[in-house]
Structures are given as structure tokens and as C-alpha cells.
């Protein structure tokens, strides 16, 4: 059987939980992310509440911004998985993740890996790289990323075993299959490193892996602030007994995973303190809450609390932070008429399906929005997962950054998917995420890719959203969301992305953006998968309104007067 080498389709492992109990490196903007975001939003809401009926009638929707409470946007939120393998991938993305089930049993010494339950099943092969040069499967990805000027997020192996051969399917019923087909890993080598370790060595060493990879480049790739290489601590460990039962036939318990994590972090931080480590790479909500139904957790004490406190204690003992970024995956669990929205990937969607998709990003932040899902049922109301996680980080280990390194909302071949994707990107910037990477669930996802363009290449000339987020609130979030930014290197340049997710045209006007200049408007709607130039005109944001077609994304770039008086 032939398996895709660079991008196997994910197994989101439907996060249904019938047994769930009822109960630039350190960029300096995450420690205060919750406070600054909420403070800015609160100010904008106060202004919105003071609007008169006449104000609201003047435009269907009022977008109220709080310009004084700008905050930096991490450059690494515009990421994607397997960038190098995506046909017609958009230009100018900022992060490429090499992750997924395929990397859990990757052996850097020979470039062999195991597909897990994705293919075979449990096939050992050389699909990641045909090269016999150690670590070439990863080096080639990092090299291509650096040539594109984007960051890399690579995977280091935590579980314990990696592929010893490329000889096809593994018979998991054979009691000797581990010894016959796999090699054990060790986190730290107590001997000199070599870029070409002999096959006779008893273990495959993880610190030697990252040392070898670093040695293949002129500069320290882990310390590079322009095109950094970040490191992920494996992938979706709560699911190993189903996705990788060839090496993990029984579930790994939470404490066992935390002990492994601490040991691996210590080894890698000893090798290079500049390495930025991401973990635990949850598969979804159930992992965040209780490690997929492990005992000992409740509605007030989630696994994330356990994990953060344990690794903070180990960091305090070590005298250095061991984990930099808390990482989880977010495949929407929202359903419509019994269908999970991530399965709605065709070009033919009905109105209910479209609305379920375009509204779904609101579950990241909106404390007034309740989706139709078992997650909302478990929580007894709106999900607003980012608030829930960020408040736990603030309580358990302040300064820990946050990433979502796989996510999907459906609509891959429909404008609904582009709208959801654009909304996600705006939310990530507004809420201070450090990194994010979509995982399109089909091999053809033109509208997901189109959503990126509205932030990263809206004019076909790499026109991009600014690097300072301006808090903004919509008077009708159900219909319209808006995100505004300023360019720190060109302060007279502002970019807004305004989304109409309703089935009707909307007129929007702006409050709190007290500047004027020349505006260029670009739009994505209907069956378009590339932004279309709409108009260029002088605008005064105090008086200007814009008409938004139904189910559309509009990117507005405004150049105000520069210090010398010219736009």
C-alpha cells in the first residue's frame, strides 16, 4: 500500500466522551495577554454601549476599536502543517509544522518511520525520506523553510520506540515485534555526539538528534529570531494506544507522560537553552480536561493544571524554564443535523451547514456563543476555550505561551471555510497566541488556503496584516467580526479584515479609529479563491462606511499621512 510521505490525513479521533465525568523568542507580550486583551475589549465595549439609536441606525453594524490598547501580534500564528507538500499553498506563511502520527516513531538515524493506524496499518517505511543521511527527513524541511523565510516546528520523539527498518507492516500480535522491528530511544547521551551514529548502538538519542540537526546549518537554528526552529514534544500522546498500538498498546497515564516530558525537556535544554519546546500537543478538548478520561480530574481541576504545576516545579528545581509553549489541537466538535462540521468539506453546503462552520471560531473566545456540540454540553454553556486556558496559565505558570498546532473547521471547498479560517487568524492575533498551524482535512482545501491570503497576500504583492493588534468589537458579532492592526515599522499604515458571515449584505462603520487616508479594499466572496481588488478611495474613518456582501471577507489597507505629510 502506498502512503503519503509528507502529509497523511489526520485522524482527529472524534473527541466524543461518553465517559467524561460531570464534574521574538520570549516576545514579551504573552505574560499580560489576558489582561491587555480584555482591557482593550472592555474599553471598546464601553464605547459601544454609549452609542445612541441614531448611531446604530447609521450603519447596520458598528465596529468599535480601542486604538490606545494596541498589542504585538506574534508572527508565528500564520502557520500550516506540511507546507512543503501542499499544492498551491499560499505565499508568505510564517510557520511550517512537521508533525502528526507519522513522526512519533521517526528514527533520525536512518529516516525510517511508522505510519501508525493511518496507513498499513502500522507500516514501517522510508516515506519521510529515501536518504540514508541521518536526520535528512528533517534537515530538508528546515532548509526549505529557511529558504522561504518561515519558521519551522519539528517533532522530537517522546514515546520511547522508533522504527528500526522499512520492511512494511508490523504484526502487532507477534510478542517479539518491538525487539524485532523497533529501537528504543534515550533522551540524553552520556558520551560524545556523532552525526553518524553506528547502527549497533543500543539507543537512539534525542539530544544527539537535535545536535546533529543544528550542526547541518551555519547558524544555531534554535536561536535564530528570524527563522527559528521550534521543537514539539511528540504528538497527541493520549491517543498512542489507538494511533500507535504497535509501540504503545496500553494508554500512557498522565503522570508517566509528565515524567517523560520533564526528562526530555531537561536533556534538550541542557543541549541548547535557546530551544523553544512545545507540549503536550493534546489531540483535543478531552485531553486538556482529563487526559482522555483519566481519573482524578474535575470541572475545576483539569489536566492542564496538573501538567503546568508539575513542570513548573521541575523548572524551579532546575533553575530554568523547561517548557515554553502549551500546545493543543482544536478540531471543531460542532455539529449540524448530526454531522460534525469538519466533515463538511464539499462545495455544496446548505445554509445551516454554512452557518455552523462560519460561527464555529466564536467558540475560541465568545462567552455569549454556544455551539451545538458535546463540548458545550459538558461545560454547560459557551466554550470560549482560550479564556479558559489562559486563565489557568495565569494561575498555574504565568509566562507560558499558547499554541494551536492543528485545527480545522470544515468548509474546505466552500467560502464558509475561508471565512472560518480568516476569523481564526484574527482571533489568534487578538488573543495573543504564540503560534498556530492549520491542518486541512482534505488534500484539496482551496478555500482554507484562500482565508490566509486575506491576512498574508491580499494584494498579490505580499500585502499583510500589521504586527500590532487593535482591539475591536462588533455590535453584531453573529453577523460581522472585524480585526484591525497597525504596522509598527510604518505607523501610518493600518490594515483591517472585516468578515460578514451572514446571508445578507451589511453596512459597517467605525468608531475609535480616528484617522484618515487612502484606502484600498480587497475582497473574497462566492467561488473566488483569490482576493479581488474592489476600490481605492480617500476615507475618513470617523464618517466612512463600507458595504459588505453576504458571506464575504474584506481586507482594508489604509495609508494615513506620514510624518512628512505624504501618504
C-alpha positions in Angstrom: 0.0 0.0 0.0 1.3 3.5 -0.8 1.2 6.1 1.9 1.6 9.8 1.6 5.1 10.7 2.7 4.7 14.2 3.8 1.1 14.7 4.9 -1.1 11.8 5.9 -4.6 12.8 6.6 -5.2 13.4 10.3 -7.2 11.0 12.5 -8.9 13.6 14.6 -10.1 10.7 16.7 -13.6 12.1 17.2 -13.4 13.6 20.6 -16.7 12.2 21.8 -16.5 11.5 25.5 -19.4 9.2 26.7 -17.4 8.5 29.9 -16.3 12.1 30.6 -17.1 12.9 34.3 -19.5 15.6 35.1 -17.7 17.4 37.2 11.0 37.4 19.1 12.0 34.5 21.4 10.0 35.4 24.5 8.4 38.2 22.6 7.3 39.9 25.8 3.6 40.1 25.0 2.2 36.9 26.4 2.6 37.4 30.1 0.0 40.2 30.0 -2.0 38.8 27.1 -5.2 38.1 29.0 -5.2 41.4 30.8 -4.3 43.6 27.8 -6.8 41.9 25.5 -9.6 42.0 28.0 -8.8 45.6 29.0 -8.8 46.7 25.4 -12.1 44.8 24.6 -13.7 46.3 27.7 -12.8 49.8 26.6 -14.3 49.1 23.2 -17.4 47.7 24.7 -17.9 50.8 26.9 -17.7 53.0 23.8 -20.2 50.7 22.0 -22.6 50.8 24.9 -22.6 54.6 24.7 -23.8 54.7 21.1 -27.2 56.1 20.5 -30.0 54.6 18.5 -29.2 57.1 15.7 -25.5 55.8 15.7 -26.7 52.2 15.3 -29.1 53.0 12.5 -26.5 55.0 10.6 -24.8 51.7 9.8 -26.1 48.2 10.2 -23.0 47.2 12.2 -20.7 49.4 14.3 -17.1 48.3 14.7 -15.7 50.0 17.8 -11.9 50.0 18.2 -9.6 50.8 21.1 -6.6 52.3 19.4 -4.6 53.1 22.7 -4.6 49.4 23.7 -2.6 48.0 20.8 -0.5 44.9 21.5 2.0 42.9 19.5 0.9 40.0 17.3 3.2 37.0 17.2 4.5 36.4 13.7 4.1 32.6 14.1 0.3 32.4 14.1 0.1 32.2 10.3 1.2 28.6 10.1 0.2 25.4 8.4 1.1 21.7 8.6 3.3 20.2 5.9 3.7 23.5 4.0 6.1 21.8 1.6 3.6 19.3 0.4 0.6 21.5 -0.2 -0.3 22.1 -3.8 -0.9 25.8 -4.5 0.0 26.8 -0.9 -0.3 30.5 -0.3 2.9 32.5 -0.2 4.1 34.3 2.9 3.0 31.9 5.6 5.2 32.1 8.7 5.4 28.7 10.3 5.6 25.1 8.9 4.9 22.2 11.3 6.3 18.8 10.7 4.1 16.8 13.0 1.3 14.2 13.0 1.2 10.5 13.7 3.9 9.8 11.2 6.6 11.4 13.3 6.0 9.6 16.6 8.2 6.7 15.7 10.6 8.5 13.3 14.2 7.3 13.6 16.5 10.1 12.8 19.5 7.8 12.4 18.0 6.0 9.3 15.0 8.2 8.4 12.6 5.3 8.8 9.2 5.8 10.4 5.9 4.2 11.2 2.5 5.4 9.9 0.7 4.2 13.0 -3.0 3.5 12.4 -3.1 6.0 9.5 -1.7 3.5 6.9 -0.8 -0.1 6.6 -1.8 -0.4 9.4 1.4 0.2 11.3 3.7 0.2 8.3 7.5 0.8 8.7 8.9 2.5 5.7 11.1 5.3 4.3 8.3 7.6 3.1 9.7 10.6 5.0 13.0 10.4 3.2 14.8 7.9 1.0 18.1 9.3 2.1 20.5 7.3 4.3 22.0 10.5 5.7 20.9 10.8 9.4 18.2 13.4 10.1 17.8 14.2 6.4 14.0 14.0 6.6 14.0 16.9 9.0 17.0 18.8 7.6 15.5 19.1 4.2 12.2 20.5 5.6 14.1 23.1 7.8 16.3 24.1 4.8 13.2 24.7 2.6 11.6 26.6 5.4 14.6 28.9 5.8 14.7 29.4 2.0 11.1 30.6 2.2 11.9 32.7 5.3 9.4 30.9 7.6 9.9 29.3 10.9 9.9 25.5 11.5 8.2 23.4 14.1 9.8 19.9 14.2 8.9 16.9 16.2 11.2 15.1 18.7 10.3 11.6 19.9 8.9 11.3 23.4 7.1 7.9 23.4 10.0 5.5 23.6 10.4 3.5 20.4 11.3 4.3 16.8 11.4 2.3 13.6 14.4 0.0 13.1 13.6 -0.9 9.5 11.5 -0.1 6.4 10.2 -3.6 5.9 6.4 -2.9 5.7 3.5 -3.8 8.0 4.2 -4.6 11.7 2.4 -7.6 13.1 1.3 -6.3 16.5 0.2 -9.8 17.5 3.8 -11.0 17.4 5.0 -10.8 21.0 8.5 -10.0 19.8 7.6 -7.3 17.3 9.1 -4.4 19.5 12.5 -6.0 19.7 12.4 -7.2 16.1 11.2 -4.0 14.4 11.9 -1.1 16.6 14.8 0.6 18.6 14.5 2.2 22.0 15.2 5.9 22.4 17.1 7.6 25.2 16.7 11.3 25.9 20.3 12.1 26.8 23.6 10.6 25.6 26.3 10.2 28.2 29.0 10.1 25.6 30.4 12.3 22.7 27.9 13.0 19.9 28.4 11.9 16.4 26.5 12.9 13.2 26.7 9.3 12.0 25.9 7.0 15.0 26.6 3.3 14.4 23.5 1.1 14.0 24.9 -1.2 16.7 24.2 1.4 19.4 21.6 0.3 21.8 19.6 3.5 21.8 18.6 6.4 19.5 19.4 9.6 21.4 17.2 12.6 21.2 19.7 15.2 22.3 22.1 13.9 19.7 19.3 14.2 17.1 18.9 18.0 17.7 22.7 18.4 18.0 23.1 16.8 14.6 20.4 18.9 13.0 21.9 22.1 14.4 25.3 21.1 13.0 23.9 20.9 9.5 23.4 24.7 9.4 25.9 27.6 9.7 23.9 29.3 12.5 22.1 28.0 15.6 18.7 27.3 14.1 17.2 27.2 17.6 18.4 30.7 18.5 17.6 32.3 15.2 15.0 35.0 15.8 14.1 35.5 12.1 13.6 31.9 11.0 13.6 29.9 14.2 13.3 26.1 14.5 10.9 25.2 17.4 10.6 21.7 18.8 7.4 19.8 19.6 7.4 17.1 22.2 5.8 14.4 20.0 2.2 14.3 19.0 -1.2 13.5 20.7 0.1 11.2 23.4 -3.3 10.5 24.9 -4.1 8.6 21.7 -1.0 6.5 21.4 -2.7 3.2 22.4 -5.0 3.6 19.4 -2.9 5.5 16.9 0.4 3.7 17.7 -0.6 0.5 19.4 2.5 -1.1 17.6 4.6 0.7 20.2 2.1 1.8 22.9 -0.5 -1.0 23.3 -1.7 0.4 26.7 -2.7 4.0 27.4 0.1 6.1 29.0 -1.0 7.5 32.3 -0.8 11.3 32.9 2.0 11.1 35.5 4.1 8.8 33.3 3.8 11.3 30.4 4.7 14.2 32.6 7.8 12.3 33.9 8.9 11.6 30.4 8.3 15.2 29.4 10.4 16.6 32.3 13.3 14.2 31.4 13.2 15.1 27.7 13.0 18.8 28.4 16.0 18.6 30.8 18.0 16.8 28.1 17.2 19.3 25.4 17.6 22.4 27.4 20.9 21.1 28.6 22.0 20.7 25.0 20.8 24.2 24.0 19.0 26.5 26.4 17.7 28.5 23.4 15.5 25.6 22.1 11.8 26.6 22.4 9.8 23.5 23.5 6.1 22.9 22.7 4.0 20.4 24.7 2.0 18.3 25.5 0.4 18.6 22.0 -3.1 17.4 23.0 -5.5 15.9 20.5 -8.5 17.9 21.6 -10.7 19.1 24.4 -10.8 15.8 26.3 -7.1 15.8 26.5 -7.0 19.2 28.0 -9.6 18.4 30.6 -8.8 14.9 31.8 -6.2 13.2 29.6 -9.0 11.2 27.7 -11.0 10.2 30.8 -8.2 9.5 33.2 -9.3 9.6 36.9 -8.5 12.4 39.3 -9.7 15.5 37.3 -12.8 17.6 37.7 -14.5 20.7 36.3 -12.3 22.8 38.5 -9.1 20.8 38.2 -8.1 20.0 34.6 -5.1 18.0 33.3 -3.6 21.4 32.2 -3.5 22.4 35.8 -1.7 19.2 36.8 0.8 19.5 33.9 1.7 23.1 34.3 2.2 22.9 38.0 4.3 19.7 37.7 6.6 21.1 35.0 6.8 24.5 36.8 8.0 22.7 39.9 10.6 20.8 37.8 11.7 24.1 36.2 12.1 25.8 39.6 14.2 22.9 40.7 16.3 23.0 37.6 16.7 26.8 37.8 15.4 27.3 34.2 12.1 27.1 32.4 11.8 23.7 30.8 8.6 24.1 28.7 8.0 27.3 26.7 4.6 26.8 24.9 1.5 24.9 25.9 0.3 23.3 22.7 -3.1 21.7 21.8 -5.1 20.7 18.8 -8.6 22.0 18.0 -10.7 20.2 15.5 -14.2 21.7 16.0 -16.6 19.4 17.6 -19.6 21.5 16.4 -22.4 19.5 14.6 -25.3 20.4 12.5 -28.1 17.9 11.9 -25.9 15.1 13.2 -22.8 15.9 11.0 -19.6 17.1 12.5 -18.7 20.3 10.7 -15.1 19.2 9.9 -16.6 16.5 7.7 -18.5 19.2 5.7 -15.8 19.7 3.0 -17.8 19.7 -0.3 -18.7 22.7 -2.4 -22.4 22.1 -1.8 -23.5 23.2 1.6 -26.9 24.3 2.9 -27.5 27.4 4.9 -27.5 25.6 8.2 -24.2 23.9 7.4 -22.6 27.2 6.3 -23.7 29.0 9.5 -22.4 26.2 11.7 -19.0 26.5 10.0 -18.7 30.3 10.0 -19.9 30.7 13.6 -17.6 27.9 14.9 -14.5 30.1 15.6 -16.5 32.0 18.1 -16.1 29.0 20.4 -12.5 30.1 20.8 -13.4 33.3 22.6 -17.0 34.3 22.7 -18.6 33.8 26.1 -22.1 34.5 24.7 -22.0 31.9 21.9 -23.0 28.3 22.4 -22.3 25.8 19.6 -24.1 22.5 19.2 -21.6 20.0 20.5 -20.9 17.6 23.3 -18.1 20.0 24.5 -20.7 22.8 25.1 -22.9 20.3 26.8 -20.1 19.2 29.1 -19.3 22.8 30.0 -23.0 23.7 30.3 -22.7 26.7 28.0 -20.3 28.6 25.8 -16.9 27.1 25.3 -14.6 30.2 24.9 -11.7 27.8 25.3 -8.9 30.4 25.0 -10.2 32.3 28.1 -10.4 29.1 30.0 -6.8 28.0 29.1 -5.2 31.5 29.5 -6.8 31.9 33.0 -5.3 28.5 34.0 -1.9 29.5 32.7 -2.1 32.8 34.6 -2.9 30.9 37.8 -0.6 27.9 37.4 2.5 29.1 35.5 2.5 32.7 34.2 4.6 33.4 31.2 3.8 30.1 29.4 2.8 30.8 25.9 0.0 29.2 23.9 -0.2 27.4 20.6 -2.8 25.6 18.5 -0.7 23.5 16.1 -3.6 21.6 14.4 -7.1 22.9 13.8 -9.9 22.7 11.3 -13.5 24.0 11.0 -14.6 22.3 7.7 -15.7 24.1 4.5 -12.5 23.2 2.6 -14.3 23.8 -0.8 -16.7 26.5 0.1 -16.5 30.2 1.0 -17.6 29.2 4.5 -14.2 27.6 5.1 -12.4 30.8 4.0 -14.5 32.8 6.4 -13.8 30.5 9.3 -10.1 30.5 8.5 -9.9 34.3 8.3 -11.8 34.5 11.6 -9.4 32.1 13.3 -6.4 34.1 12.2 -7.9 37.3 13.5 -8.7 35.7 16.8 -5.2 34.3 17.2 -3.7 37.7 16.8 -6.3 39.4 19.1 -5.9 36.8 21.9 -2.1 36.7 21.9 -1.4 33.1 20.7 2.3 32.5 20.1 1.9 30.0 17.3 -0.8 28.3 15.2 -0.9 25.9 12.2 -4.0 24.7 10.4 -4.3 21.1 9.3 -6.6 21.0 6.3 -8.5 17.7 6.4 -8.6 17.1 2.7 -5.9 17.1 0.0 -7.7 19.9 -1.7 -8.6 22.8 0.5 -8.6 25.9 -1.7 -10.9 28.0 0.5 -8.9 27.3 3.7 -5.8 28.5 1.8 -7.7 31.5 0.5 -8.5 32.6 4.0 -4.8 33.0 4.7 -4.4 35.3 1.7 -6.7 37.9 3.3 -4.1 38.4 6.0 -0.8 37.5 4.2 -1.1 38.3 0.5 -4.4 40.2 -0.1 -3.0 42.3 -3.0 -0.9 39.7 -4.8 2.2 41.7 -3.7 2.5 40.1 -0.2 0.4 42.8 1.4 0.0 41.7 5.0 -1.9 42.4 8.2 0.1 44.6 10.6 2.1 43.4 13.6 0.1 45.4 16.3 -3.4 44.3 17.1 -6.0 47.0 17.8 -8.9 45.6 19.9 -12.2 45.8 18.1 -15.7 44.9 19.0 -18.7 44.4 16.6 -22.2 45.5 17.6 -23.5 42.3 15.9 -20.9 39.5 16.3 -23.4 37.0 14.9 -23.2 38.8 11.5 -19.9 40.6 11.4 -16.5 40.3 13.0 -13.6 42.7 12.5 -9.8 42.8 13.2 -7.6 45.8 12.9 -3.9 46.3 13.0 -1.1 48.8 12.7 2.3 48.4 11.2 5.0 49.1 13.8 7.6 49.9 11.2 5.3 52.1 9.2 2.9 53.6 11.8 0.7 55.4 9.2 -0.3 52.1 7.7 -3.4 50.3 9.1 -5.0 47.1 7.9 -8.4 45.8 8.8 -10.1 42.5 8.0 -13.9 42.7 8.2 -15.9 39.5 7.9 -19.6 39.3 7.0 -20.7 35.8 7.9 -24.4 36.4 7.5 -26.5 35.6 4.5 -27.4 39.3 3.9 -25.3 42.3 2.9 -24.3 44.5 5.8 -23.1 48.1 6.1 -20.4 48.7 8.6 -18.9 51.9 10.1 -16.2 52.5 12.6 -15.8 54.2 15.9 -12.5 54.9 17.7 -10.3 54.8 14.6 -9.7 58.5 14.4 -7.6 58.7 11.3 -8.0 59.2 7.6 -6.0 58.4 4.4 -6.2 56.5 1.2 -7.9 53.1 1.4 -7.5 50.0 -0.8 -10.2 47.4 -0.5 -9.8 43.7 -1.4 -12.5 41.1 -1.1 -13.1 37.3 -1.1 -16.6 36.0 -1.7 -18.6 33.5 -3.7 -16.5 31.0 -5.6 -13.3 33.1 -5.6 -10.2 31.6 -4.1 -8.0 34.7 -4.6 -8.7 38.2 -3.3 -10.2 40.7 -5.8 -9.4 44.4 -5.8 -12.6 46.4 -5.2 -11.7 50.0 -5.0 -9.2 52.7 -3.9 -10.5 55.9 -2.3 -9.8 58.6 0.3 -11.5 57.8 3.6 -12.1 59.4 7.0 -12.8 56.5 9.4 -15.0 58.8 11.5 -17.5 59.1 8.7 -16.8 56.3 6.3 -19.0 53.2 6.0 -18.4 50.1 3.9 -20.9 47.8 2.3 -20.1 44.1 3.0 -21.6 41.5 0.6 -23.1 38.4 2.2 -20.6 35.7 3.1 -17.5 37.8 2.4 -14.1 38.8 3.7 -12.9 42.4 3.1 -9.4 43.5 3.7 -8.9 47.2 4.0 -5.5 48.8 3.9 -5.4 52.5 4.9 -2.3 54.7 4.4 -2.5 57.8 6.5 -0.3 60.9 6.3 3.3 60.1 7.0 5.4 62.4 9.3 6.5 64.4 6.2 2.9 64.9 5.2 2.7 62.4 2.4 0.8 59.1 2.4 
